[in-house]
């Protein structure tokens, strides 16, 4: 398992998030996971 720091732009703001994943996970999958994490966190703040 690896911890990877990913910078995600969401709604005009930059967020740094961590993704814990396997070594063989593609870059696209890592970015998708990071984006979903930021999206879920942002939606929680709106409620």
KEROTI-507776 format. One record per residue: x, y, z of N, C-alpha, C, CB in turn; residue in one letter. Coordinates in steps of 0.02 Angstrom, whole numbers, padded with zeros to 5 digits, always signed. Last residue first. Glycine has a CB too. Example, Ala and Ser with C-alpha at 12.3 -4.5 7.8 and 13.67 -1.06 7.14 Angstrom:
# residues 2
+00642-00112+00354+00684-00053+00357+00645+00002+00394+00704-00030+00286s/+00660-00284+00390+00615-00225+00390+00660-00165+00390+00565-00224+00452a/
***
This chain:
# residues 47
-01198+01049+00187-01259+01030+00224-01258+01052+00295-01268+00955+00222x/-01074+01085+00139-01133+01122+00115-01195+01107+00156-01146+01107+00043x/-00987+00992+00188-00982+01060+00215-01043+01101+00195-00919+01094+00190x/-01015+00882+00109-01030+00879+00181-01031+00949+00211-00979+00834+00217x/-00962+00922-00014-01034+00914-00007-01055+00911+00065-01058+00851-00044x/-00826+00914+00015-00855+00979+00000-00931+00976+00008-00837+01000-00071x/-00810+00776+00031-00794+00821+00087-00828+00889+00076-00717+00830+00094x/-00842+00731-00098-00881+00709-00040-00871+00756+00019-00863+00637-00020x/-00739+00793-00172-00809+00807-00187-00853+00788-00128-00831+00768-00250x/-00625+00733-00119-00634+00806-00112-00708+00823-00122-00589+00844-00162x/-00650+00600-00159-00641+00617-00088-00654+00691-00076-00570+00598-00065x/-00654+00612-00299-00714+00591-00263-00709+00608-00189-00725+00516-00272x/-00520+00647-00323-00573+00694-00340-00637+00676-00303-00586+00693-00416x/-00455+00529-00281-00441+00593-00247-00497+00643-00261-00374+00622-00271x/-00506+00437-00375-00518+00427-00303-00507+00492-00264-00471+00373-00276x/-00454+00494-00493-00526+00486-00484-00544+00478-00410-00553+00426-00525x/-00316+00481-00471-00345+00548-00477-00421+00545-00466-00329+00578-00545x/-00308+00341-00471-00287+00378-00412-00318+00448-00413-00210+00383-00408x/-00348+00313-00602-00388+00288-00546-00372+00326-00482-00377+00212-00536x/-00243+00372-00674-00312+00395-00684-00357+00374-00626-00340+00366-00750x/-00133+00296-00634-00136+00367-00616-00207+00394-00622-00089+00408-00661x/-00180+00131-00573-00162+00179-00626-00168+00251-00600-00207+00169-00687x/-00106+00027-00452-00163+00069-00470-00141+00122-00521-00195+00102-00408x/-00005-00051-00399-00022-00060-00469-00082-00020-00492-00035-00133-00482x/+00007-00024-00262+00060-00002-00308+00039-00005-00381+00122-00044-00297x/-00150+00031-00191-00101-00021-00208-00051+00007-00258-00136-00083-00238x/-00176+00176-00084-00191+00130-00139-00137+00078-00148-00201+00170-00203x/-00239+00318-00018-00203+00258+00001-00224+00204-00048-00217+00236+00075x/-00220+00486-00048-00253+00426-00072-00208+00367-00050-00264+00427-00150x/-00248+00648+00018-00209+00587+00018-00251+00530-00008-00183+00570+00089x/-00256+00813-00055-00286+00756-00021-00241+00696-00026-00356+00741-00049x/-00273+00982-00073-00224+00929-00068-00254+00873-00027-00157+00955-00035x/-00362+01084-00185-00363+01045-00124-00308+00992-00128-00432+01011-00113x/-00404+01239-00255-00358+01183-00253-00360+01150-00185-00286+01206-00270x/-00557+01295-00333-00510+01295-00277-00466+01233-00280-00547+01298-00208x/-00652+01281-00432-00608+01339-00434-00558+01344-00377-00648+01399-00435x/-00713+01157-00404-00751+01219-00401-00706+01280-00394-00801+01216-00345x/-00561+01087-00376-00633+01074-00370-00668+01140-00360-00649+01024-00313x/-00413+01012-00413-00450+01074-00421-00524+01057-00423-00427+01112-00486x/-00302+00923-00311-00363+00921-00350-00393+00991-00354-00414+00870-00320x/-00153+00841-00285-00183+00908-00288-00243+00905-00336-00131+00962-00310x/-00114+00705-00181-00140+00727-00246-00171+00796-00239-00193+00676-00273x/-00003+00592-00112-00032+00658-00106-00052+00682-00175+00017+00708-00073x/-00021+00424-00069-00003+00471-00121-00039+00537-00109-00020+00443-00191x/+00037+00284+00010-00001+00346+00022+00025+00397-00028+00007+00372+00096x/+00021+00113-00036+00055+00176-00040+00009+00233-00021+00082+00187-00112x/+00042-00059+00000+00000+00000+00000+00044+00063+00000-00048+00000+00061x/
***
